[in-house]
Amino acid sequence: MALERSYHQDDMLAAFTRLKAIAQRASFPTADERRHCLKHLEAALLRSEASLLSALQKDFGHRAS
């Protein structure tokens, strides 16, 4: 079953890719580099909040609490 990727998923993938590239380029990125990447990752996650919550509900909504 093929999964459709949304614009927000592409944003998140791009953010993770940037973090990975920084980690590979410099084993110890500066605090500023880490903050910069984390801010972008946070923004991507916040933009995707509704779709992430919907996916979680579909995956786990049927389970007893």
Backbone bond lengths (Angstrom), bond angles and torsions (degrees), N, CA, C in turn:
res aa  C-N    CA-C-N  psi(-1)  N-CA   C-N-CA  omega(-1)  CA-C   N-CA-C  phi
1 M - - - 1.447 - - 1.528 108.57 -
2 A 1.288 116.55 120.59 1.459 121.25 -178.77 1.522 109.96 -81.69
3 L 1.297 115.93 137.10 1.459 121.36 178.04 1.520 109.32 -95.58
4 E 1.301 116.21 135.59 1.457 119.95 175.76 1.515 109.05 -83.61
5 R 1.327 115.31 134.08 1.462 119.23 178.13 1.510 108.94 -97.23
6 S 1.304 115.06 137.72 1.457 119.88 179.07 1.524 109.66 -97.65
7 Y 1.321 114.46 171.04 1.462 121.04 176.75 1.526 109.81 -57.04
8 H 1.334 116.81 -40.96 1.457 120.79 -177.92 1.527 111.22 -68.39
9 Q 1.317 116.99 -36.82 1.454 119.73 176.77 1.523 109.97 -63.26
10 D 1.330 116.32 -38.34 1.459 119.92 177.34 1.528 110.70 -64.10
11 D 1.344 116.78 -38.38 1.469 120.72 176.78 1.527 110.42 -61.80
12 M 1.322 115.40 -44.68 1.461 119.38 -178.50 1.528 110.33 -66.69
13 L 1.329 116.89 -41.79 1.457 120.07 178.19 1.531 110.28 -61.46
14 A 1.330 116.57 -40.99 1.463 120.63 178.60 1.527 110.75 -63.40
15 A 1.330 116.97 -40.95 1.467 120.36 179.19 1.528 110.54 -64.92
16 F 1.330 117.10 -44.74 1.463 119.88 178.47 1.529 110.94 -64.60
17 T 1.331 116.70 -37.59 1.461 121.05 178.41 1.523 110.71 -63.32
18 R 1.339 116.63 -41.88 1.476 119.84 177.62 1.531 110.69 -63.28
19 L 1.332 116.33 -43.10 1.466 119.19 178.33 1.525 111.24 -61.48
20 K 1.315 116.15 -41.68 1.466 120.50 179.48 1.529 110.65 -64.39
21 A 1.333 116.81 -42.46 1.464 120.76 179.65 1.523 110.84 -62.50
22 I 1.302 117.26 -41.74 1.468 120.68 177.94 1.523 110.07 -64.00
23 A 1.315 116.58 -42.45 1.471 120.28 -179.61 1.529 111.09 -63.76
24 Q 1.327 116.74 -37.67 1.456 119.55 179.95 1.529 111.81 -74.80
25 R 1.326 116.37 -33.55 1.461 121.37 -178.07 1.521 111.09 -73.68
26 A 1.286 116.09 -41.05 1.463 120.82 -178.23 1.525 107.61 -139.35
27 S 1.292 115.14 115.97 1.459 118.95 -178.28 1.522 112.30 -57.96
28 F 1.315 116.37 -28.68 1.460 121.05 -177.87 1.528 109.53 -127.52
29 P 1.373 117.02 82.13 1.466 118.94 179.27 1.526 110.03 -63.91
30 T 1.300 114.19 154.86 1.464 118.74 179.20 1.520 109.67 -68.33
31 A 1.298 115.75 162.89 1.465 120.94 177.47 1.525 110.13 -59.86
32 D 1.327 117.19 -39.74 1.468 120.57 179.13 1.521 111.62 -63.25
33 E 1.341 117.40 -40.97 1.465 120.63 177.91 1.528 110.69 -63.77
34 R 1.324 116.58 -42.61 1.462 120.35 179.19 1.520 110.92 -64.06
35 R 1.331 116.67 -44.63 1.474 120.30 179.06 1.529 110.90 -61.05
36 H 1.326 116.37 -43.50 1.460 121.88 -179.52 1.533 110.22 -59.30
37 C 1.311 116.78 -49.27 1.470 120.68 -179.64 1.526 111.90 -66.12
38 L 1.298 116.53 -40.02 1.464 119.73 -179.79 1.530 111.55 -67.19
39 K 1.334 117.13 -35.26 1.466 119.90 176.55 1.526 110.34 -63.64
40 H 1.337 116.76 -42.01 1.458 120.58 178.33 1.529 111.30 -67.13
41 L 1.309 116.30 -39.64 1.461 120.31 177.51 1.532 110.13 -64.30
42 E 1.320 116.62 -43.68 1.469 120.44 178.42 1.523 110.63 -59.86
43 A 1.322 116.49 -43.87 1.468 120.23 -179.83 1.529 110.49 -62.22
44 A 1.326 117.29 -42.15 1.466 120.72 179.30 1.528 110.36 -64.45
45 L 1.325 116.72 -41.55 1.470 120.06 178.92 1.524 111.13 -64.93
46 L 1.323 117.01 -41.57 1.465 120.37 179.75 1.522 111.29 -66.22
47 R 1.341 116.98 -38.37 1.468 119.86 177.02 1.525 110.77 -65.40
48 S 1.317 116.69 -28.30 1.464 121.64 -177.15 1.525 112.68 -97.13
49 E 1.310 117.76 6.49 1.460 121.15 -172.54 1.532 112.79 -54.11
50 A 1.317 117.33 -47.91 1.464 119.99 -176.87 1.522 111.13 -62.94
51 S 1.326 117.27 -44.42 1.471 118.94 -178.80 1.524 111.17 -70.33
52 L 1.324 117.80 -34.08 1.462 120.38 176.70 1.527 110.80 -65.71
53 L 1.324 116.51 -44.55 1.459 120.46 178.79 1.526 111.12 -63.77
54 S 1.306 116.88 -39.23 1.462 120.77 177.99 1.530 110.64 -63.49
55 A 1.324 116.72 -43.64 1.470 120.87 178.94 1.521 110.79 -63.96
56 L 1.325 117.24 -41.51 1.467 120.48 178.03 1.525 110.87 -63.47
57 Q 1.328 116.15 -40.70 1.458 120.24 178.87 1.522 110.52 -62.77
58 K 1.333 116.65 -41.67 1.458 120.18 178.57 1.523 111.24 -65.31
59 D 1.323 116.69 -40.84 1.462 120.78 -178.48 1.519 113.35 -73.79
60 F 1.322 116.91 -41.24 1.458 120.07 -170.79 1.516 114.67 -119.29
61 G 1.326 118.50 -2.24 1.457 122.11 -175.94 1.512 114.42 -65.22
62 H 1.311 117.15 -21.81 1.454 120.57 -177.78 1.524 113.36 -85.92
63 R 1.307 117.19 -8.52 1.465 120.99 -176.62 1.519 111.03 -84.90
64 A 1.302 115.12 146.08 1.471 120.31 177.15 1.522 109.51 -69.98
65 S 1.337 116.09 145.31 1.456 118.67 179.22 1.501 112.22 -85.44
